[in-house]
Amino acid sequence: MKLVPLADRVVLKQLEAETKTESGIILTSSAQEKPQEAEVIAVGPGTDKVKMEVSVGQKVIYSKYSGTNVKLGNEEYIIVKQADILAVVE
């Protein structure tokens, strides 16, 4: 199966949470903060008013409380509007 977003929606795959702090402390799963960085998996066609500015494979930072979580098979994805994407990581 494949997710194909409509209009100005983008399918993201969240990157793994950090398991260790910069100083070397190992974090338990309950202490790990949900990362706001994700990889773009699929991009909708856009609308007459919204031109899509991200493309598949880019890493992006998105709003913390945005989107809809979807599980497809063993994979989890987040579907967000393009407006919820704050930046592209280069």
C-alpha positions as CSV (number, residue, x, y, z in Angstrom):
1,M,0.0,0.0,0.0
2,K,1.0,3.6,-0.6
3,L,-0.1,6.9,0.9
4,V,-0.9,9.5,-1.7
5,P,-1.7,12.9,-0.1
6,L,-4.3,15.2,-1.6
7,A,-4.2,19.0,-2.2
8,D,-1.6,20.7,0.0
9,R,-0.9,17.8,2.3
10,V,2.5,16.1,2.9
11,V,3.3,12.7,4.3
12,L,6.2,12.7,6.8
13,K,8.1,9.9,8.5
14,Q,9.3,11.0,11.8
15,L,13.0,10.6,12.5
16,E,14.1,8.5,15.5
17,A,14.2,10.2,18.9
18,E,17.5,10.8,20.5
19,T,18.4,8.0,22.9
20,K,21.4,9.8,24.4
21,T,22.1,13.4,25.5
22,E,25.2,15.3,24.2
23,S,26.9,14.6,27.5
24,G,26.3,10.9,27.1
25,I,23.4,10.3,29.4
26,I,21.1,7.5,28.1
27,L,17.4,8.5,28.0
28,T,14.6,6.1,28.8
29,S,11.8,5.8,26.3
30,S,9.5,7.9,28.6
31,A,12.1,10.7,28.8
32,Q,12.7,10.9,25.1
33,E,11.0,13.9,23.5
34,K,9.2,13.4,20.2
35,P,11.4,14.9,17.5
36,Q,10.0,17.6,15.3
37,E,12.3,16.6,12.4
38,A,11.0,14.2,9.7
39,E,11.6,13.0,6.2
40,V,9.2,13.8,3.4
41,I,7.7,10.6,2.0
42,A,5.0,11.9,-0.4
43,V,3.8,15.4,-1.5
44,G,0.3,16.3,-2.7
45,P,-0.2,18.1,-6.0
46,G,-1.0,21.5,-4.3
47,T,-3.9,23.7,-5.1
48,D,-4.6,26.8,-7.2
49,K,-3.6,29.0,-4.3
50,V,-0.8,26.8,-2.8
51,K,2.3,25.8,-4.7
52,M,4.2,22.9,-3.1
53,E,7.6,23.9,-1.9
54,V,8.9,20.6,-0.5
55,S,9.9,17.4,-2.3
56,V,10.2,13.8,-1.5
57,G,13.4,12.9,0.4
58,Q,13.9,16.3,2.1
59,K,14.3,16.6,5.8
60,V,12.0,19.1,7.4
61,I,11.0,20.6,10.8
62,Y,7.3,20.7,11.4
63,S,5.0,22.3,14.1
64,K,5.0,20.3,17.3
65,Y,1.2,19.7,17.6
66,S,0.3,19.5,13.9
67,G,-0.8,16.7,11.7
68,T,-2.6,13.4,11.9
69,N,-0.7,10.2,12.9
70,V,-1.4,7.2,10.6
71,K,-0.2,3.7,10.9
72,L,0.1,1.7,7.6
73,G,1.4,-1.8,8.0
74,N,4.4,-1.6,10.4
75,E,5.2,2.0,9.6
76,E,3.9,5.2,11.3
77,Y,3.5,8.4,9.3
78,I,2.3,11.9,10.0
79,I,0.1,13.8,7.4
80,V,0.4,17.5,7.7
81,K,-0.5,20.6,5.6
82,Q,2.4,22.2,3.9
83,A,1.8,25.3,6.1
84,D,2.7,23.2,9.2
85,I,6.2,22.7,7.8
86,L,8.4,25.4,9.3
87,A,11.8,24.7,7.6
88,V,13.8,22.5,5.4
89,V,17.0,21.0,6.9
90,E,20.0,21.3,4.5
